[in-house]
Amino acid sequence: MLKSIKKLGPGFVFAGAAIGVSHLVQSTRAGADFGFGLIWALLLINLVKYPFFEYGPRYAAATGESLLHGYKKLGKGVLIAYFILTFATMFTIQTAVTIVTAGIAASLFGTGS
């Protein structure tokens, strides 16, 4: 049993990293606010993201190296672009996580207005 649970570990870690606020909260909220009016956007976004979630882990499993090492092989420009993109988006992502967490806390503890 423990051996089976250990096999699930990497999948849980990947799911925890890949499924975030946008999947659990914002998609549900969009459905509640707009019904099926925005389902096209959710489908499009997931269609665009799917190759990255599918082939990133496959690359790492096949080569035994991380995606960052693969980007480095493509040239320093690709690696620099990755870091710039990560740095540019990290503030927005952290803000979204903080706002959602604050909203949940306000609902749970009745501190909101």
C-alpha positions as CSV (number, residue, x, y, z in Angstrom):
1,M,0.0,0.0,0.0
2,L,2.8,2.4,0.9
3,K,4.6,1.7,-2.3
4,S,1.4,2.6,-4.3
5,I,1.1,5.8,-2.4
6,K,4.7,6.7,-3.1
7,K,4.0,6.4,-6.8
8,L,1.3,9.0,-6.5
9,G,3.7,11.5,-4.9
10,P,5.1,13.1,-8.1
11,G,1.6,13.4,-9.6
12,F,0.3,15.1,-6.5
13,V,3.2,17.5,-6.5
14,F,2.6,18.3,-10.2
15,A,-1.2,18.7,-9.7
16,G,-0.5,21.0,-6.8
17,A,1.8,23.2,-8.9
18,A,-0.3,23.1,-12.1
19,I,-3.8,23.5,-10.6
20,G,-4.0,26.8,-8.9
21,V,-6.3,29.7,-8.1
22,S,-7.5,30.1,-11.6
23,H,-8.6,26.5,-11.9
24,L,-10.3,26.1,-8.5
25,V,-11.8,29.5,-7.9
26,Q,-11.8,31.7,-10.9
27,S,-13.3,29.2,-13.3
28,T,-16.0,28.4,-10.8
29,R,-16.6,32.1,-10.2
30,A,-16.8,32.8,-14.0
31,G,-19.4,30.0,-14.2
32,A,-21.4,31.4,-11.4
33,D,-21.3,35.0,-12.7
34,F,-21.7,34.4,-16.4
35,G,-23.1,30.9,-16.8
36,F,-22.0,29.2,-20.0
37,G,-21.1,32.5,-21.6
38,L,-17.4,32.2,-20.9
39,I,-17.0,28.4,-21.4
40,W,-15.4,29.1,-24.8
41,A,-12.6,31.0,-23.0
42,L,-12.0,28.3,-20.5
43,L,-11.9,25.6,-23.2
44,L,-9.5,27.8,-25.3
45,I,-7.2,28.5,-22.4
46,N,-7.0,24.8,-21.4
47,L,-6.5,23.8,-25.0
48,V,-3.5,26.2,-25.2
49,K,-2.1,25.1,-21.9
50,Y,-2.4,21.3,-22.4
51,P,0.7,20.8,-24.5
52,F,2.9,22.4,-21.8
53,F,1.4,20.3,-19.1
54,E,1.7,17.2,-21.3
55,Y,5.1,17.5,-22.8
56,G,7.0,19.3,-20.0
57,P,7.0,16.2,-17.7
58,R,7.5,13.9,-20.7
59,Y,10.7,15.9,-21.6
60,A,12.0,15.6,-18.0
61,A,11.2,11.9,-17.8
62,A,12.8,11.1,-21.2
63,T,16.0,13.2,-20.8
64,G,16.5,13.1,-17.0
65,E,16.9,16.8,-16.9
66,S,14.7,19.7,-16.0
67,L,13.0,22.1,-18.4
68,L,15.4,24.8,-17.4
69,H,18.3,22.7,-18.6
70,G,16.4,22.2,-21.9
71,Y,15.8,25.9,-22.3
72,K,19.5,26.5,-21.6
73,K,20.4,24.2,-24.5
74,L,18.3,26.3,-26.8
75,G,20.4,29.3,-25.9
76,K,20.8,31.9,-23.2
77,G,18.2,34.1,-24.8
78,V,15.5,31.5,-24.2
79,L,16.5,31.1,-20.6
80,I,16.6,34.9,-20.1
81,A,13.2,35.2,-21.6
82,Y,11.9,32.5,-19.3
83,F,13.2,34.4,-16.2
84,I,11.9,37.7,-17.4
85,L,8.5,36.2,-18.0
86,T,8.5,34.6,-14.6
87,F,9.6,37.8,-12.9
88,A,7.0,39.9,-14.7
89,T,4.1,37.6,-13.8
90,M,5.0,36.6,-10.3
91,F,3.5,39.7,-8.8
92,T,0.2,39.4,-10.5
93,I,-0.1,35.7,-9.6
94,Q,0.8,36.4,-5.9
95,T,-1.7,39.3,-5.9
96,A,-4.5,37.0,-7.2
97,V,-3.7,34.3,-4.6
98,T,-3.7,36.9,-1.8
99,I,-7.0,38.4,-2.9
100,V,-8.7,35.0,-3.1
101,T,-7.3,33.9,0.2
102,A,-8.4,37.1,1.8
103,G,-11.9,36.6,0.3
104,I,-12.1,33.1,1.7
105,A,-10.9,34.2,5.1
106,A,-13.4,37.1,5.2
107,S,-16.2,34.6,4.3
108,L,-15.1,32.1,6.9
109,F,-14.6,34.5,9.8
110,G,-17.2,37.1,8.9
111,T,-14.7,40.0,8.8
112,G,-15.8,41.3,5.4
113,S,-18.2,44.2,4.9
